[in-house]
Amino acid sequence: MDNSMPIMLVPGLASSARIYAPVIAALWRLGPVTVANHIRDDNMAVIARRILAEAPPRFALAGHSMGGYIAFEIMRQAPHRVAKLALINTQARPDTAEASAERRARIARARDGGLHDVLDEMIPQLVHPSRAGEADMRKLFHDMGDDVRAEGFIKNQTAMIARVDSRPTMATIKCPTLVLTGDQDMLIPNTLSKEMADGIAGAKLVIIPECGHCPQPERPQATIDALVEWLRN
């Protein structure tokens, strides 16, 4: 009998299935893998509702960065459908006023045709400092930008500006939970990963060394190891 668990992976801001490409083959051995399409709506609750409508009845859920914000919303809407939860380089807090202002400025630039320039500006926040100048990393973010296009980027940013504070509902999460981050995430500090791990009963915190905000392409084997252990246990 096949006891494999379907796995739903949710990308982050301006990201496509490419962000998970380095880990999908390893995860597939443990269950069918789906990468959610999160660029069709500009509201977190609506994004989560559409993903749930297209998801298997019960599944393991992993969300990276913005994908973690969506995962929290999925947990509020249908906790009974999530067997396991992985929160990757994300946080439970809502946007600050400063972050929202920066998002609005980037929305305007993307709307005017400057999405690649915006992504170039963001790269130092998205990877370990030692990799910020790598051509392969720049190409990955540009390719994903082309996948989501300015329209998807703008919808992502708009949804994040209005997202709710997930800290009050962390204690309601009862499924096995992994909190995964890099030791030098320049975008979301490790203190916020620890906050989630402390706020979710039984959650396991894994910090990958020499890694920034995107562990899947930066440290694929360490990311695979953490996710496989999460799925198997």
Secondary structure per residue as TSV (DSSP state, phi and psi in degrees):
chain	resnum	aa	ss	phi	psi
A	1	M	-	360.0	139.2
A	2	D	-	-86.2	114.4
A	3	N	-	-105.3	18.0
A	4	S	-	-67.9	150.5
A	5	M	-	-105.6	124.4
A	6	P	-	-56.9	144.2
A	7	I	E	-122.3	125.7
A	8	M	E	-110.0	121.5
A	9	L	E	-109.5	129.6
A	10	V	E	-114.7	121.2
A	11	P	-	-73.4	175.8
A	12	G	-	-101.7	-164.4
A	13	L	T	-55.9	130.3
A	14	A	T	55.0	28.3
A	15	S	-	-115.8	151.7
A	16	S	-	-122.3	-167.9
A	17	A	G	-58.1	-21.2
A	18	R	G	-58.4	-30.5
A	19	I	G	-65.3	-28.2
A	20	Y	G	-96.5	-4.3
A	21	A	H	-53.0	-39.3
A	22	P	H	-67.7	-14.0
A	23	V	H	-117.2	-11.3
A	24	I	H	-62.6	-43.3
A	25	A	H	-59.3	-41.8
A	26	A	H	-67.0	-39.1
A	27	L	H	-70.9	-33.2
A	28	W	H	-58.5	-29.1
A	29	R	T	-65.1	-19.3
A	30	L	T	-102.7	-9.2
A	31	G	S	164.5	159.0
A	32	P	-	-62.6	135.0
A	33	V	E	-109.0	133.6
A	34	T	E	-125.1	136.3
A	35	V	E	-102.4	121.7
A	36	A	-	-69.4	146.8
A	37	N	-	-93.5	111.3
A	38	H	-	-115.5	19.0
A	39	I	-	-110.9	10.4
A	40	R	S	-92.6	-15.5
A	41	D	-	-134.1	159.3
A	42	D	S	-114.7	25.6
A	43	N	S	-139.4	129.5
A	44	M	H	-58.6	-44.2
A	45	A	H	-63.4	-38.9
A	46	V	H	-70.8	-41.0
A	47	I	H	-58.3	-48.2
A	48	A	H	-62.7	-42.1
A	49	R	H	-62.6	-40.7
A	50	R	H	-69.0	-40.4
A	51	I	H	-61.6	-43.2
A	52	L	H	-62.9	-37.7
A	53	A	H	-63.9	-27.6
A	54	E	H	-100.9	-5.1
A	55	A	S	-87.8	160.9
A	56	P	-	-62.2	164.7
A	57	P	S	-57.6	-35.8
A	58	R	S	-145.0	139.4
A	59	F	E	-159.1	162.0
A	60	A	E	-88.0	136.7
A	61	L	E	-121.3	125.4
A	62	A	E	-125.6	129.7
A	63	G	E	-126.7	130.9
A	64	H	E	-104.5	124.9
A	65	S	T	56.8	-116.4
A	66	M	H	-54.6	-32.8
A	67	G	H	-59.1	-29.1
A	68	G	H	-69.1	-38.0
A	69	Y	H	-61.9	-41.3
A	70	I	H	-65.7	-40.0
A	71	A	H	-60.3	-41.7
A	72	F	H	-60.3	-39.7
A	73	E	H	-68.1	-39.0
A	74	I	H	-60.5	-40.4
A	75	M	H	-65.1	-32.2
A	76	R	H	-72.4	-37.4
A	77	Q	H	-81.2	-38.3
A	78	A	-	-148.4	61.3
A	79	P	G	-60.2	-28.3
A	80	H	G	-68.2	-16.7
A	81	R	G	-92.1	-10.2
A	82	V	E	-101.8	113.8
A	83	A	E	-81.2	-35.1
A	84	K	E	-145.6	151.4
A	85	L	E	-131.4	132.1
A	86	A	E	-124.2	126.5
A	87	L	E	-111.9	110.9
A	88	I	E	-109.5	116.7
A	89	N	S	45.3	57.3
A	90	T	-	-137.5	-170.0
A	91	Q	-	-153.6	165.7
A	92	A	S	-97.7	-10.4
A	93	R	S	-80.5	155.5
A	94	P	-	-78.9	175.7
A	95	D	-	-64.9	144.7
A	96	T	-	-83.8	164.7
A	97	A	H	-60.5	-37.8
A	98	E	H	-66.7	-43.2
A	99	A	H	-63.6	-41.1
A	100	S	H	-64.0	-40.1
A	101	A	H	-63.3	-40.7
A	102	E	H	-65.2	-39.3
A	103	R	H	-62.1	-43.8
A	104	R	H	-63.2	-38.1
A	105	A	H	-65.4	-39.6
A	106	R	H	-71.6	-33.6
A	107	I	H	-59.1	-45.5
A	108	A	H	-62.2	-41.7
A	109	R	H	-68.2	-40.7
A	110	A	H	-64.3	-39.2
A	111	R	H	-63.5	-29.4
A	112	D	T	-90.3	11.7
A	113	G	T	94.8	12.0
A	114	G	-	-104.0	29.1
A	115	L	H	-60.7	-44.9
A	116	H	H	-62.1	-38.2
A	117	D	H	-63.9	-41.1
A	118	V	H	-62.1	-44.3
A	119	L	H	-64.0	-41.2
A	120	D	H	-58.5	-39.9
A	121	E	H	-65.8	-31.2
A	122	M	H	-83.9	-21.4
A	123	I	H	-53.6	-42.3
A	124	P	H	-59.3	-23.4
A	125	Q	H	-83.5	-20.7
A	126	L	H	-94.8	-16.0
A	127	V	S	-134.6	166.2
A	128	H	-	-57.6	142.5
A	129	P	G	-51.3	-32.8
A	130	S	G	-70.1	-13.2
A	131	R	G	-114.8	1.0
A	132	A	T	-62.1	-26.0
A	133	G	T	-97.4	5.0
A	134	E	-	-74.1	131.4
A	135	A	H	-62.7	-36.5
A	136	D	H	-64.1	-38.1
A	137	M	H	-67.5	-43.7
A	138	R	H	-60.7	-42.4
A	139	K	H	-63.5	-40.7
A	140	L	H	-58.2	-48.4
A	141	F	H	-68.9	-35.4
A	142	H	H	-66.7	-42.3
A	143	D	H	-62.7	-41.7
A	144	M	H	-67.9	-36.7
A	145	G	H	-59.6	-39.4
A	146	D	H	-67.6	-32.6
A	147	D	H	-65.9	-46.2
A	148	V	H	-86.7	-24.8
A	149	R	H	62.9	169.0
A	150	A	H	-58.9	-37.2
A	151	E	H	-60.2	-45.6
A	152	G	H	-66.7	-40.7
A	153	F	H	-58.7	-45.5
A	154	I	H	-65.3	-40.8
A	155	K	H	-65.6	-41.7
A	156	N	H	-56.6	-51.6
A	157	Q	H	-62.8	-41.4
A	158	T	H	-62.3	-41.8
A	159	A	H	-64.8	-39.2
A	160	M	H	-69.1	-36.0
A	161	I	H	-58.1	-40.5
A	162	A	T	-95.4	6.0
A	163	R	-	-65.3	153.6
A	164	V	-	-89.1	167.2
A	165	D	-	-76.1	119.1
A	166	S	-	-90.5	-4.8
A	167	R	G	-60.1	-40.4
A	168	P	G	-64.4	-21.5
A	169	T	G	-103.7	1.5
A	170	M	G	-59.7	-38.3
A	171	A	G	-67.4	-15.5
A	172	T	G	-83.3	-9.5
A	173	I	-	-78.1	119.9
A	174	K	-	-113.2	-11.9
A	175	C	S	-80.3	160.3
A	176	P	-	-57.1	127.8
A	177	T	E	-128.2	132.9
A	178	L	E	-108.7	132.1
A	179	V	E	-112.0	114.6
A	180	L	E	-118.2	135.0
A	181	T	E	-152.7	170.9
A	182	G	E	-100.4	153.3
A	183	D	T	-71.2	-17.5
A	184	Q	T	-129.5	53.9
A	185	D	-	-72.7	112.3
A	186	M	S	-82.4	-8.8
A	187	L	S	-101.2	-45.8
A	188	I	S	-125.1	109.0
A	189	P	-	-59.8	150.8
A	190	N	H	-58.8	-26.8
A	191	T	H	-59.1	-31.9
A	192	L	H	-78.1	-27.0
A	193	S	H	-68.6	-42.6
A	194	K	H	-62.9	-37.1
A	195	E	H	-59.3	-42.6
A	196	M	H	-67.7	-45.1
A	197	A	H	-61.7	-36.5
A	198	D	H	-72.9	-28.3
A	199	G	H	-88.9	-12.5
A	200	I	S	-111.5	118.1
A	201	A	T	-57.6	126.9
A	202	G	T	77.4	3.4
A	203	A	-	-65.3	145.7
A	204	K	E	-105.8	129.7
A	205	L	E	-100.1	126.2
A	206	V	E	-123.3	124.7
A	207	I	E	-113.9	115.7
A	208	I	E	-83.2	127.4
A	209	P	T	-72.4	151.9
A	210	E	T	52.3	48.8
A	211	C	-	-142.3	144.5
A	212	G	-	-101.7	-136.9
A	213	H	S	-82.5	-14.5
A	214	C	-	-123.4	78.1
A	215	P	H	-66.4	-26.2
A	216	Q	H	-59.3	-53.4
A	217	P	H	-83.1	-23.7
A	218	E	H	-78.4	-47.6
A	219	R	S	-135.1	68.9
A	220	P	H	-60.7	-41.1
A	221	Q	H	-68.1	-41.5
A	222	A	H	-64.1	-36.1
A	223	T	H	-67.9	-44.1
A	224	I	H	-58.7	-47.0
A	225	D	H	-57.0	-45.6
A	226	A	H	-66.8	-42.6
A	227	L	H	-72.0	-36.8
A	228	V	H	-65.7	-42.7
A	229	E	H	-61.5	-42.3
A	230	W	H	-60.2	-42.9
A	231	L	H	-72.2	-33.3
A	232	R	H	-81.1	-28.0
A	233	N	-	-90.0	360.0
